[in-house]
Amino acid sequence: MANDGNNKKDLDPRIKRNWEDIQKRHSYPVNAIGVRIDPKDKETLRVWRENGIDRFLKE
Protein backbone atom coordinates (compact mmCIF):
# COMPACT_ATOMS: atom_id res chain seq x y z
CA MET A 1 0.00 0.00 0.00
CA ALA A 2 1.17 3.46 -0.82
CA ASN A 3 0.66 6.45 1.42
CA ASP A 4 -0.13 9.68 -0.44
CA GLY A 5 0.69 11.89 2.56
CA ASN A 6 -2.94 12.35 3.60
CA ASN A 7 -2.87 9.19 5.70
CA LYS A 8 -4.96 7.43 3.01
CA LYS A 9 -3.65 4.10 1.86
CA ASP A 10 -4.09 3.29 -1.82
CA LEU A 11 -4.39 -0.34 -2.72
CA ASP A 12 -2.67 -2.01 -5.62
CA PRO A 13 -5.33 -2.15 -8.39
CA ARG A 14 -5.07 -5.95 -8.61
CA ILE A 15 -5.66 -6.33 -4.87
CA LYS A 16 -8.57 -3.90 -4.97
CA ARG A 17 -10.23 -5.71 -7.89
CA ASN A 18 -9.78 -9.07 -6.15
CA TRP A 19 -11.15 -7.67 -2.86
CA GLU A 20 -14.21 -6.28 -4.70
CA ASP A 21 -14.88 -9.68 -6.27
CA ILE A 22 -14.57 -11.44 -2.91
CA GLN A 23 -16.79 -8.85 -1.17
CA LYS A 24 -19.55 -9.39 -3.76
CA ARG A 25 -20.01 -12.91 -2.33
CA HIS A 26 -20.54 -11.76 1.28
CA SER A 27 -23.23 -9.76 3.09
CA TYR A 28 -20.78 -8.60 5.78
CA PRO A 29 -17.40 -6.84 5.53
CA VAL A 30 -14.52 -9.14 4.59
CA ASN A 31 -10.82 -8.54 4.13
CA ALA A 32 -8.96 -9.13 0.87
CA ILE A 33 -8.73 -12.88 1.52
CA GLY A 34 -12.40 -13.31 2.40
CA VAL A 35 -12.19 -13.41 6.20
CA ARG A 36 -14.86 -11.47 8.12
CA ILE A 37 -13.52 -8.15 9.41
CA ASP A 38 -13.88 -7.83 13.17
CA PRO A 39 -15.97 -4.72 14.02
CA LYS A 40 -13.20 -3.72 16.46
CA ASP A 41 -10.64 -3.64 13.62
CA LYS A 42 -11.13 0.06 12.87
CA GLU A 43 -8.05 0.34 10.63
CA THR A 44 -9.16 -2.41 8.22
CA LEU A 45 -12.72 -1.08 8.16
CA ARG A 46 -11.39 2.39 7.38
CA VAL A 47 -9.35 1.08 4.44
CA TRP A 48 -12.38 -0.98 3.37
CA ARG A 49 -14.56 2.16 3.23
CA GLU A 50 -11.94 4.55 1.81
CA ASN A 51 -11.32 2.25 -1.13
CA GLY A 52 -15.03 1.80 -1.84
CA ILE A 53 -15.15 -1.92 -1.10
CA ASP A 54 -18.26 -1.28 1.02
CA ARG A 55 -20.22 -0.65 -2.21
CA PHE A 56 -19.88 -4.34 -3.10
CA LEU A 57 -21.68 -5.87 -0.11
CA LYS A 58 -23.94 -8.70 -1.23
CA GLU A 59 -27.56 -7.75 -0.72
N, C-alpha and C positions, 0 to 999 in steps of 0.2 A: 504494500500500500504506500502510496505517495502522500506526502503532507504538503498542501499548497500554502502553508503559512497561516491559514485561518482556522487551524485545528480541525479541518475537515479531511477525512481520509478518502482518497479516490481509489476505487478498486480497479484492478486489471480488468479490461473489458471481457476477457474470456471467463474470469471468475464471476463477474457480475451476471453475464448471460447464463452461466451454469446455475448460479444461485436463483435467478428468476425462474428457470425451468423447474428446479427442485421445489421452490416455494409454491408454484402453481398446483402441486399435488397435495398440499397441506392447508388445513383451515386454521392453523396456528403458526406463529413465527418460528421459522427454522433457520439454522445457520447454513453456511455454504456446503455442508456435507449432509444436510438433512436431519440434523439432530435438533429437537425442540430447544428454543432459547429460553433459559430460565428468566422469569420476570424480574429477578434481582440483578440480572446481568445488564446493567444500564448501558455500558459501553457498546456491547454487541447490538442491542436494540437501537441505539443511536445511529450506528453505522447502517443498520438495516433500514431505518427510516430515511436517513440522509441520501442513500443511494436509490431510494424508490422501490426497494424490494417489497415494501408493505402493500404496494398496488397489486401484487400478484397473489394475494391470499385466495385460496380456493373458497368459493362461496357455497 
